[in-house]
Amino acid sequence: MVSSSTQAASIVSRLAPRPPKLPQQSHSRAGRNLKAAIPTALILLALLALSLFIRIEVFVGLVVVALGIAQWEMAGALLARRFKIPLLVLLTGQSAMLISTWVWGLGIALLIYFVTCAVAIVWNAYSRAKGITDALAGCFSLGWIGLMGSFAVAMAAMEHGALVISAFVLLPVANDTGGWLAGIMFGKHPIAPSISPKKSWEGFVGSVIACLAMAVVFVGIVLELGWPWVLAFAAATPVMSTAGDFAESLLKRDLTVKDMGSLFPGHGGMLDRIDSILFCAPVCYLLFAAGFGLF
């Protein structure tokens, strides 16, 4: 019995979140290992496409798993500043938020968010000296990952959900790709060097052009929403994607971590990969809902 309990404790200890490695200086102008990053990106896109076109519920399940991993990474990163968030409570509440969004809509997900925050505060208040502070850090994490991720599930629940999600994901991908290419080729004027020195105004222009091209194809031609909506998506996506990148850069700097995780070679962790997508989700949902006349 003692041996079994010891083995169980060892397994739990290995699965528990840990702080990521400290930052290391990158000398690559591209800022990433392309030999690892490109195959990883292609595999992720193929997995996304497979989940969408087999059955849309598979995509929803993939979102639940992906955001669960992101929440686990956030818990590990927050440990770098000795914030110990109630991970079990957050994962349970987050999964309920995402599934309820698919079944009943965003209103129920918002209610579950507040209930989960209340449970986290009560749970931590009686468990440790820093309970309230840790619980509030958990509420922040649940809002960042779970609440914004619920908007992605809400888009999947729309009519032609697979096409809507394809547009929603590929717009930030186009933003990142266009910005990266323009940045390494022409980048000379940093937008915010103290936050993200590799992001330049030239790269931002490249992001806008790439998003416009992607919006023309998916928003204008495939989803037939018209030019006003094409321009709205082309304008909103670079702004929100860049805001998401900057927000995570500030968080990682404050937590003294280089990446939120190391799950994907060349990309860091799950949260590093989806930071801009999460920030785009609420705005894209509002634009799609307005474009389809759902308001």
Secondary structure, DSSP 8 states (H G I E B T S, - for coil): -HHHHHHHHHHHHHHS------------SS-S-HHHHHHHHHHHHHHHHHHHHH-HHHHHHHHHHHHHHHHHHHHHHHGGGT----HHHHHHHHHHHHHHHHHT-HHHHHHHHHHHHHHHHHHHHTT-TTHHHHHHHHHHHIIIIIIHHHHHHHHHTSTTHHHHHHHHHHHHHHHHHHHHHHHHHH--SBS-TTT-TT-BHHHHHHHHHHHHHHHIIIIIIIS---HHHHHHHHHHHHHHHHHHHHHHHHHHHHHT-S-S--SBTTTBSHHHHHHHHHHHHHHHHHHHHHHTT--
